Amino acid sequence: MKLAILNTSIVTSDGNYTVTTIPTYQAINICKSAMDSGYGIDSAIGHEATAAILTTILGTDIPVNRQLFSQQVGQYALVFKLNGRPDNGVELTREQLEEIGFTFKLMKRIK
């Protein structure tokens, strides 16, 4: 199953989930493992600046892909979570994203 890449920890389907904050190096390793294993990634990143910073941080091409994503049972999602909330309707630049700060979370749908 592909590793989902999300920019929010929104629950996309009914079910039970686990969500854990992980360090950046672990997010990089998880993304690399998904690519090396042949499973690949399923990006649900809808903004160019977010996709660009994730591509740089994760060392993997994270394309912009505005899609209606639905997480499957057993599927992992790597979540990019901003440490602050931008103004409504504002698309942030890469520099602004870095100023706000961020964490990564690993979310798995278990049921």
C-alpha positions in Angstrom: 0.0 0.0 0.0 1.3 3.5 -0.8 2.5 5.8 1.9 0.1 8.8 2.0 1.6 12.3 2.3 -0.8 14.7 3.9 -0.6 18.3 5.1 -3.2 17.8 7.9 -4.1 15.0 10.3 -7.7 15.1 9.2 -9.5 11.7 9.5 -10.5 10.9 5.9 -12.6 7.8 6.6 -14.5 6.3 9.5 -12.3 4.0 11.6 -9.7 3.8 14.3 -6.4 5.6 13.9 -3.1 5.9 15.7 -1.2 9.2 15.5 2.4 9.6 16.7 4.7 12.6 16.5 8.0 11.5 14.9 11.3 13.2 14.3 12.2 14.5 10.9 14.9 11.8 10.4 12.3 9.1 10.9 9.9 10.8 8.4 12.8 10.8 5.9 13.5 7.1 6.5 9.8 6.2 6.2 9.5 8.0 2.9 12.7 6.5 1.6 11.6 3.0 2.6 8.3 3.5 0.8 10.1 4.5 -2.4 12.8 1.8 -2.1 10.2 -1.0 -1.5 8.3 -0.1 -4.7 5.1 0.9 -2.8 5.7 4.5 -3.5 3.8 7.5 -2.2 0.3 9.0 -2.7 0.6 12.7 -2.3 -2.4 14.7 -1.2 -0.5 18.0 -0.9 -2.5 20.8 -2.5 -0.1 23.7 -2.3 3.1 24.3 -4.3 5.1 25.8 -1.4 4.2 22.8 0.9 5.1 20.3 -1.8 8.4 22.2 -2.4 9.5 22.2 1.2 8.5 18.5 1.6 10.5 17.6 -1.4 13.5 19.3 0.1 13.1 17.9 3.6 12.2 14.3 2.6 14.6 14.0 -0.3 11.8 12.6 -2.5 9.7 14.3 -5.1 6.4 15.2 -3.4 4.1 16.4 -6.2 1.2 18.8 -5.8 -1.9 16.7 -6.0 -5.2 18.2 -5.0 -7.3 15.0 -4.5 -10.0 13.7 -2.3 -8.0 11.2 -0.3 -9.5 8.3 1.7 -7.1 6.4 4.0 -7.4 2.6 3.8 -7.3 0.1 6.7 -3.6 -0.7 7.3 -2.3 2.3 5.4 0.2 4.7 6.8 0.1 8.5 6.3 3.0 10.8 6.8 1.5 14.1 8.1 3.2 17.5 7.8 1.7 19.6 10.6 2.4 23.3 10.9 3.1 24.6 14.5 0.8 27.6 13.9 -2.3 28.5 12.0 -1.9 30.9 9.0 -4.6 33.4 8.1 -7.6 32.0 6.3 -7.1 31.8 2.5 -3.4 32.7 2.6 -1.0 30.4 0.7 2.3 30.6 2.5 5.7 30.7 0.9 8.4 28.2 1.8 10.1 30.8 4.0 6.9 31.5 5.9 6.4 27.7 6.4 9.9 27.5 7.9 9.2 30.5 10.1 6.0 29.0 11.6 7.8 25.7 12.1 6.4 22.2 11.7 6.4 18.6 13.0 5.8 15.3 11.3 3.2 12.7 12.5 2.8 9.1 11.5 -0.9 8.2 11.2 -2.1 4.7 10.6 -5.7 3.6 10.1 -6.0 0.4 12.1 -9.7 -0.4 11.6 
